[in-house]
Amino acid sequence: MANTTSAKKATRKIAARTAVNKSRRSRVRNFIRKVEEAIAAGDQAVAAAALKAAQPELMRAATKGVLHSNTASRKVSRLAGRVKAMTA
């Protein structure tokens, strides 16, 4: 348990950051889920629109430190490939 004033403050700050990051991570997952549901439904127009909305969210999460930038890029790339494969 934290004893010093600075340690107590650090604990409060960590809790606040964790809440924000959890919210951001959840938001990103929801956007990804919408893309994957559209792909599963076979609706390419909806999937493309969902991907267009999800891409900035993933990159924003990377800049905020919720995801690593390579992870965000990889997820965008794989989703884009799956959406593109629907046309063939």
N, C-alpha and C positions, 0 to 999 in steps of 0.2 A: 504494500500500500504506500502511496506517495506521502511523504512527510513534509518536505520543504514546499514553500509557496510556489516556487518555479515548477516543481514537479507536478503539483496540483493543477497549475495553469496548463502545463503541457498535456496532462490527461484530458482536460476540458477541450483543448484545441484538437487533439487527436479524435475525440468523440465527434466533434463538429465536422471535421474533414471526412471521417468515416461515413457519416450520414449523407453528406453531399456526394461522395464517391459512389455510395450504394445507390443513390437515386440516379446518378448518371449511368451507371452500369446497367441498371434496370431499364432505363430509357433506351439504351443501345440495344439491349436484348429484345425489347418489344419491336423496334424497327427491323431487326434481323428476322424476327419471327414472322412479321408481315410479308417480307420478301419470300421466305421459305414456304409460307402458306399459299402464296400466289403461284409459286413454282409448282407446288404439289397439286394445285387446282388446274394447272395447265393454262392459265390465263396470262399470256405474255405481256399484254399491254399493262395490266395491273402490276405484274412483277417488275416491269421496267420502271413504272412510276414509283413503286415502293423502294426499288434500289436507288433511284435518284434522290429520294428522301432520306434513305439510310446512310448513304455515303458521307454527307457532311456531318451527320451525327457521330459516325465512327471516327472520322478525322478530328472532330472536336474533342471526343473522349481521349484521343491520342495526345492532343496538345495540352489537355488538362491533366495528363498523367494517369488516367484511369486505365488506359490500355497502352501498350508499347506501340510505337509508330509502325513497326514492321508487322505486328499482329493485326492492326487496323487495316493496313494495306493488303495483307494476305486475305483477310475476310472479304474486303471489297472485291478483290481480284477473283476470288472463287465464286462469290455470288454473281458477279458480272458474267463470268464464264458459263454458269448454269443458266442464267437468263438468256444469254446469247445462243446457247445450245437448244433452246426451245424452238427457235425458228427453223432449225434443220429437221 
